[in-house]
Amino acid sequence: MSDGICNGHSPFHRLLQRSSSKSQHHEAISVKLIQDEGNKAEEQTHQLHCTASYIHASSDITSPSQRKRACRTVKVKKSTKRITDTKSTQSRKVTDYFPIRRSSRKSKSELKCEEKRRIDMLITNGIENGMMVRYIEGKGRGVFATQKFQKGQYVVEYHGDLLQITDAKKREALYAQDPTTGCYMYYFQYLSKTYCVDATKESDRLGRLINHSKNGNCQTKLHDINGIPHLILVASRDIQEGEELLYDYGDRSKASIDAHPWLKH
């Protein structure tokens, strides 16, 4: 007792002191636990608050069903825009993207004018292509094609002196005095006047040598150059290479047939 009293502390006091220190320790632990629990609760509360905030914020935007409808609305807007763009694209003209293409195909009138100019040039320059002269037994000279001619194509000019009817009759009377003179005079009508091409004079022109046939592959035609008529021969059907060129002289008079019996064929 005296030791305890001298020390100023009694055993009971020490017991209290130990118990108090223990209780302080427990108190500290309890406080810590409470603080930990508080922190956890605060964290959980914070998480819940965040979740609630997120849900609240999400609910402020739209509900799931509304979000689906909103998505559909966006898609509709996009498709509508696409349709609008397609319509605007369709409404554009081809020339907005490509330059104007003009056809290089020539009209019939242009082709006809070109063909006339070509024939004018051949006649004026005396050009005769695609033909050659051969001798035929019992018939004399004949002209044969060395190329193909299409129906309606120009073949050659019946070239000679262009005479009016009065002059032609005078020459014919002179030729009649010589039995060896062949028949190379061709009469025709042009602008209500009668003309004659006299090809009796020997020359290197081939038109005058083409023989007669009622079923010939050529026919005569008038071709005007600056108001002057030219007698030409065109293919009455397609002519193959190697064929003899023939046309109908058209003379059916008795005197002519008596003088030239081959006119009947």
Secondary structure, DSSP 8 states (H G I E B T S, - for coil): -HHHHHTT--HHHHHHHHHHHHHHHHHHHHHHHHHHHHHHHHHHHHHHHHHHHHHHHHHHH--HHHHHHHHHHHHHHHHHHHHHHHHHHHTS-GGGTS---------HHHHHHHHHHHHHHHHHHT---SEEEEEETTTEEEEEESS-B-TT-EEEE--SEEEEHHHHHHHHHHHTT-TT----EEEEEETTEEEEEE--S--S-SGGG-EE-TT-SEEEEEEEETTEEEEEEEESS-B-TT-B-EE------HHHHHH-GGGG-
